[in-house]
Amino acid sequence: MELEALGWNDLFAEHFQPYADRGLIPARVAIVFNRYFRVYTTDGESVVVGGSGLHYRAETRAELPVVGDWIAVNPSAQGGTIQAVLPRRSQFSRKVAGRVVHEQIVAANIDTVFLVSGLDHDFNLRRIERYLIMAWESGAQPVVVLNKADLVDNSEELAGQVANIASGAPVHLTSAKLDEGVELIRSYLAPGLTMALLGSSGVGKSTLINRLIGEDRFRTQEVRVSDSRGRHTTTHRELVLLEGGGLLIDTPGMRELQLWDADEGSDQSFADVRDLAAECRFSNCSHQNEPGCAVQRAVGSGLLDAGRVENFLKIQVELDHLADQQTTRSQIETRRRTKVATRSVERQQRSR
């Protein structure tokens, strides 16, 4: 198996050079099972473990290997031990669910991400905006896939609505169940390029990926007719190597998508709103009731959708709150490390 077929390039080779000098080998993570990792190498597939030093050096879980990562492995008869994670070229991050302020990396080193949304009862422009923010922030190229086009009569109209908020990202209509529009999605696949599918449960990601790889590898099931919701048929992330070239990452459906460090992604996704905001009379305009607000003027004239502006303001509040939480958490962690270091010095002094 050639490394280039797995997405290897000169940048990864440069980062790996110090590990090559130590006799380590490069591998790409396909599946993560706690401390065990199924990986691709030039010899094929194998299972490796995370070294104790790797976990000791990692200050957060975000520094540990995720699906799509390139890693340095110390090979052995049992498979090998991971010694390091190479710097990521792109990564999809979100805040973990709940009140805990931690980053969760969904997948890494992606070239193109397919943001899959169903055109049934689960269709939601505001949710698509959040996925677009996440995608633009990651560094990958987003492509919006509107699946289940066979279930509605106004699919072209809905696609137009999505195109208006997609900031130039391509928008495609598909019906994975009927194998319609899938060939256009397949045209994005190419040797050495990595694609990922993101979306809520029940939007048809598993059906779509089965069409793309040409076999029923991923389990599917019908969604509830009442609300088009589905259970997680994909229970783990997996990097799949395609016979015709290219790689695909399938991910479990996301019912909750909390953003993480998404200022640049928000700027890209809401460029139209921000451009108008620059024309407001007051530099600190909240875009609600102030006189001379260019954003609200655009809403009143029909140039901007009121729901889009409301979502923009809501997301800015969310990101500001998250930044405050991250600052507080960083301060607490700094104090903790200082206390640990001080106690260590004190113990050393007492032992003399």
KADADA-V953898 format. One record per run of one state. SS is the DSSP state (H for helix, E for strand, - for the rest). FROM is the first residue (numbers start at 0). LEN is the number of residues. If there is no record, write none. Layout:
SS/FROM/LEN
SS/FROM/LEN
//
This chain:
-/0/2
H/2/4
-/6/3
H/9/11
-/20/4
E/24/9
-/33/2
E/35/6
-/41/2
E/43/7
-/50/1
H/51/6
-/57/3
H/60/3
-/63/6
E/69/5
-/74/6
E/80/5
-/85/5
E/90/5
-/95/7
E/102/6
-/108/3
E/111/7
-/118/6
H/124/14
-/138/2
E/140/7
-/147/1
H/148/3
-/151/3
H/154/11
-/165/4
E/169/4
-/173/1
E/174/1
H/175/3
-/178/1
E/179/1
-/180/1
H/181/5
-/186/7
E/193/5
-/198/6
H/204/9
-/213/24
E/237/4
-/241/5
E/246/4
-/250/7
E/257/1
-/258/4
H/262/7
-/269/1
H/270/7
-/277/16
H/293/7
-/300/5
H/305/46
-/351/1
//
